[in-house]
Amino acid sequence: MYSSLILIPFFSVIVLNLPFRTLMKKSAFWVCIALSLIQIFAVLFSPTGSLGNLTEMFFSFLRVDLWIDNLSRIMLLCIGIVLFTAAWVQKELSKDEERQFNFMNVLLLLLAGLNGIVLVRDIFSLYVFLEITAVSSFILIGFNKERDAFEAAFKYIILSVIATALMLTSIGLLLMIAGDTSFATISATLKTSPDKLLAMFAVAIFLCAAFIKGGVMPFHGWLPDAYSASPASVSVILAGVVTKTVGVYTLIRIVYSVFGYSPALTLILLIVGTLSVVLGALAALGQSDFKRMLAYSSISQVGYIVLGLATGSMLGLAGAVFHLFNHSIFKSLLFVNSAAVESSTGTRNMDNLAGLAKKMPVTGTTSILASLSCAGIPPLAGFWSKLLIIVALWMGKFYAFAIIAALASILTLAYFLSLQRRVFFGKLREDLAHIKESGFGFLLSMTILALITIGAGLGFPFILNSFLLPVKTISGG
Amino acid sequence: MEYSCTLLNAIFVPIIGAFILPLAGRVSAVIRNTIAFGLIAASLIFSLKMLPAVSAGQTLVINKQFAFGLNFVLVADPLAVFMASISSFLSTIILFYSFGYISHYENQNEYYFMVVLFLGAMMGLIFSANLVLLYIFWEITAITSWRLIGFFREKNHVLRADKAFLLTAFGAITMLIGFVSLYQQAGSFDLSAIKASAQIHPIANFAVMLILFGILSKSATLPFHTWLPDAGVAPSPVTALLHAAILVKIGVYVFARIFVATVTPAQFWQTAVPVIAAVSAIVSAGAALMETDLKRLIAYSTVSQIGFIFFGLSVGNSLAIAGGLLYILMHGIAKAGLFLCAGIIEQNTKTKDITKLGGLINTMPVTAISFLLCAFSVMGIPPFGGFFSKYMVFAGAIGAQKYWISLVFLIGAFMTILYLFRAFNLIFLGEAKMTHAKEGSLSMVTSVAILGALSLLSGLTVYYPSKFVEMTVSHMLGVKF
């Protein structure tokens, strides 16, 4: 059944394009919405805790094993929700039918790629789907054919190619050592491997590749440009799920299920995570472009996820996965907010805005909720995931890292308060008096995302027991 | 138990009800104001309803377990009910005052929403006996105070709101690290579990220090006090509500809850905390002597008086602790009265600069008398309420042989008399510099008159509150007087 999450998007693209292309133009958007809803419901209402082993033969020469565990389920859920949002935002932004049709087609390809990454169980198929996702993202970033966007897409391509090269090398080495590319075999071999040095090298370059893809701090160069120059709907999906799946999910999966922990690996993750958290937040403080600030904030929040992963404890992992989910929700929400502001006022420069909450109450209120959730202010969802991560760090005796991570959320609060002050809170500027609240698609997606943030925060104890603690059933090697 | 419903109502009626207010405000302002008043009054009634049972020695506990030592625990013991009754009572009066004060401004829906939500969060904080639960409500009060300080939307108001939020959030986060370290020791965030484990291993000084950061920042004590005077840009009922009567008492309350009723920090803190409090009391009293902005002056006075409360709670003597708790009540009434008087003066003369005022006693007699009554209570003149609390704090401290620090606080008390008389003199006496000044609206004047009268009455009938406070302290410490 889960194989259909990959296959249906592929087939939809074919069906939409081949026979009655002109007739299908209107329906592309609804196909996207329907697929995202199906995905959300499939994940929510499938039997819990089941570890299905779904073998499919969909390339005649290559067998691809598909698995699902709780980590994949949470990712699939995020992908569904964010895709739904991005499609609505795109519908609001572009009225040109042809362009919208093209956009939705690429979005469907992206969906197939993302779902594939989440479901596969061997390192080579993972690579294949990573490439599908990457290629679709290049197209989407440059979709509006603007100069900045091309530049950003080009940057992303170059860094992505480097990551790919590293990853392929690593896969080759691992194949050489283990004789197979499936997670289980590699993991078993690494535990007993005689080629210690070679294996460590393979692990190290794979980590680098995942860091580049996830935009973690020393490897983040492409990310702010890509997020801020791409069309608004693309920023939503890039920040919400693409980098999270391509980089962070891959990292969690590979570290937890394949490589296993070693003191050196823990230290690397801790340092990289802390760097991202602190430097990302500091960089965000200095921005005056709405989307660039959010981009740096993303880097900072991914740092928290890496820190949670670094602890290696059940608590830390639950925190990391929950923060991954929360980040998808609140960061997508903030990007939708920025899209709404940009489409209403025509600018993203925060110094030219003020007091918009009066004219755009829904955007204003939801952006407060998302900001506070991101800053880890209770009772919103972001508080709980940060709390879990900090508790896990503390219990793992990484005291200094716990304190830095906790204090960095003051920086997070600082830049979000500055964002609120410059854009929403405060007196309305006179030249903005004619502004109207944004359209239905924006309002719908903002409301849904805000409700999820509040709901996940208030219902946290239930989520913890039913959804997060079972994360431990991620099958280690 | 029969009271568990009452306890939940006292917290969740205002919290959930607050969300109705913006909707009600779209229909009619009168309906919204009535509902808001009803919600807060309901909270007051539910708190008072628990008084008899608690006085009879019952303690009500609601407990629901979750994973990881996170549980939903509410405890209504004498301390909590005492604090809840004060908070909801003062909120009721302040809300009543708001009907007059706030009626000509924009964003009233948000105002009432935030005020009622604030009280609900305050009630939640008071009754919660789990550190994470407490932290959640703690931060909700921070969010509401952020919105309320920036109520007028002026650029520097919003900046100051951000400052207050950041400073208290900094304290809160360090406090959270302290909580996590307690969790590491006890394996739970539940206060009763922490109490049990602290009897075996005393808690680390490091954790005490981190938690104190949070407490001091919320209670605006030196060196984290700077947000409070700046927050005076908020509407006056808000400064009264948040910054004098209730919000700043959160830190004091949590201090009593954690460091008096739950764990006993090392001997060293019985000197360190009074010293911090003494510095805070003296420095801010000095600032109040120099200040010319009326609301900043009262804010500095609050910082100074909070020092006295910390002094009472931290010297480790049961009489001083009782004095500290009584101080919360007396100071809450009197200081709320002062801020509300300041609001009337500010609204009717359009200035907060006391050097530009004068002779207002002729045009604003009720306000002037109420101001004087409240000021007497804050100064600690017998037979006003403030005298008894101050006396108990000093008597307890001397009983604990803290002579030098008591002397410093005595100087602080003397400075209090000086700056309050100076303020009264400049505002109400002397030559009238303004002719157009008039008395405030009915709801505003009634509110300050009630608070002024209460400042006196609470002193005359001090037997009842002090009896209850004694009972509270003996419950907290497990000793008899």
Boltz contact constraints between the chains, C-beta under 6 A:
constraints:
  - contact:
      token1: [A, 377]
      token2: [B, 139]
      max_distance: 6.0
  - contact:
      token1: [A, 378]
      token2: [B, 136]
      max_distance: 6.0
  - contact:
      token1: [A, 378]
      token2: [B, 139]
      max_distance: 6.0
  - contact:
      token1: [A, 379]
      token2: [B, 136]
      max_distance: 6.0
  - contact:
      token1: [A, 391]
      token2: [B, 180]
      max_distance: 6.0
  - contact:
      token1: [A, 394]
      token2: [B, 180]
      max_distance: 6.0
  - contact:
      token1: [A, 403]
      token2: [B, 177]
      max_distance: 6.0
  - contact:
      token1: [A, 406]
      token2: [B, 173]
      max_distance: 6.0
  - contact:
      token1: [A, 406]
      token2: [B, 177]
      max_distance: 6.0
  - contact:
      token1: [A, 410]
      token2: [B, 170]
      max_distance: 6.0
  - contact:
      token1: [A, 413]
      token2: [B, 169]
      max_distance: 6.0
  - contact:
      token1: [A, 414]
      token2: [B, 166]
      max_distance: 6.0
  - contact:
      token1: [A, 417]
      token2: [B, 162]
      max_distance: 6.0
  - contact:
      token1: [A, 421]
      token2: [B, 158]
      max_distance: 6.0
  - contact:
      token1: [A, 425]
      token2: [B, 150]
      max_distance: 6.0
  - contact:
      token1: [A, 425]
      token2: [B, 158]
      max_distance: 6.0
  - contact:
      token1: [A, 426]
      token2: [B, 153]
      max_distance: 6.0
  - contact:
      token1: [A, 426]
      token2: [B, 158]
      max_distance: 6.0
  - contact:
      token1: [A, 427]
      token2: [B, 153]
      max_distance: 6.0
  - contact:
      token1: [A, 461]
      token2: [B, 66]
      max_distance: 6.0
  - contact:
      token1: [A, 464]
      token2: [B, 67]
      max_distance: 6.0
  - contact:
      token1: [A, 465]
      token2: [B, 67]
      max_distance: 6.0
